[in-house]
Amino acid sequence: MKKKVSIGALLAILLIAGAIGGWQRYREAQLSYMVGQMILLGFRGTSPDDDAVRGIADDIRLGKIGGVILFNIDVEMRNAGLAGDTRDAQIISRNIIDVAQVQKLNEFLSKAALDAGRPPLFISIDQEGGRVARLLPQHGFDFVMPSAQELSMIPSEVIYDKYKELGLKLHGLGFNVNFAPATDVNVNPDSPAIGALGRSYSADAKLVTEYGRMAAGGLYDAGIISSFKHFPGHGSAGTDTHAGLTDITNTWQEYELEPYTAIPDNTMVMVAHVLNKRIDPTYPATLSHKTVNELLREKLGFQGVVITDDLQMGAIYDEYGFAESLRLAILAGNDVLLFGNNLQYTENIGRLVHEEIMKMVHNGDIPRSRIQESYERIIKLKDHVNPH
C-alpha cells in the first residue's frame, strides 16, 4: 500500500529542490564571473558608437571579460594588403586616433565595468618605448620613450623618473596596465624579437634586474600595473614566436631568471611562447606547469598574476589550436589569458573563450579550484587599480 505524501512534506521537498536549484544557479553565475576575469582581449573600433566597441562593453557588463588591450595597427588588415582610403585609415588606427579619442574610449569601457558593479577593468597597452610603442607622435602623443637599450646608457635612478612620467601620461589617458618592462637579458644581440629591436637593457642580468625594478616602481607609483616579460627569458631566441615555436633549449642561460626573483605581487609576469626542454621537455613555457607553477611560483616565489603572451601567436595557435592551448595554459597556472585578436581577428572572441572554459570546467577538464585561484589573484591585483 502506497503511503500518502503530506502537504507539509511536499512543500518541504519543493523548498529543498528550489534551494538546491538556486544554489546551483548561484554557483554557475559565480563560475562565469570568475572565468570572465581571466580573459583579456583586443578588439576593433575607436568609438563608443562602433558596433564592435558596444559589443565589448556588453561583455564587460555581463562579466564575460576582465580586460582589454588597445593597438594602433590592425595587423590582420595590414598583412592582407587591403587598400583604399577607408581601409588604410582602419589599418593605422585600429583603436587609436588621438588623445581625446583614446580618453573617451577608455572612459566608456571603464564605466561599463563600474556601472555594472564589476571589478575595475584592466585597460592595457604595449608602451615599452623605442620600436614597441602604440601611442605615437603622428597620433598626437608626446610619448617619445627611448628603447630599453638606449635607457641603459643613463643612471638607474633616473629610470624610475622616466617610467613614472610615462605612467602618469598613460594613467591620464585611462590606462592602468602597461606591458613593460621587457626584462629579457640580451644573450643574443641579434635575437629578432628582442636584441635586434633594442628591447633589452643589457647582457648583464644584474643590470636588467635593477632597471626592471626601477621601471616597475615608477609605473606603479603613477597608477600603472607593470608586467615583467618574457619569462623564463626570451633574449637568447634565434626566431620570433609570432611566427612559430621557438626552441631556446641550447641557448638559454640560467641567469636569465634573475630579473624574476623577488618581484612584488603588485605587478604581473608575462610568460613567453618559448620551448626550453631543460625546464620542460614537452611544452612551451606558456603551456608548461613545470615553468609557470613549479619554477616561477614555487621556486622563485612569485605569487602574483601571471599572464600569457598572446595566445594567437603562431608558436601556440598553430601548434596546439584554440581549445587545447586554453586548457593547457590554465592548467599550467596562468591567471590571465591574452588574446590580442589582431594577428587574426575573430568577432566575439571573448564569448568564445568564455564558453570554452566554462565547458571544460563542467566536463572536469579543468578543476573549478584552478579558476578560483586565478580569480583571487586577479582581484587582489585589481585592488591596486584606481578606477577612472
Secondary structure, DSSP 4 states (H G I P E B T S, - for coil): -PPPPPHHHHHHHHHHHHHHHHHHHHHHHHHHHHHHHTEEEE---SSTTSHHHHHHHHHHHTTS-SEEE--SS-HHHHHHT--SHHHHHHHH-SS-S-HHHHHHHHHHHHHHHHHTTPPPPEEEE-EEETTEESS-GGGT----PPPHHHHTTS-HHHHHHHHHHHHHHHHHTT--EE---B----S-TT-TTTGGGT--S-S-HHHHHHHHHHHHHHHHHTT-B-EEEEET--TT-SS-TTTS-EE-TTT--GGGGGGGTT--TTSEEEEP-EE-TTT-SSS-GGG-HIIIIIIIIIIT---SEEEESPTTSHHHHHHH-HHHHHHHHHHHT-SBEEE---SS--TTHHHHHHHHHHHHHHTTSS-HHHHHHHHHHHHHHHTT----
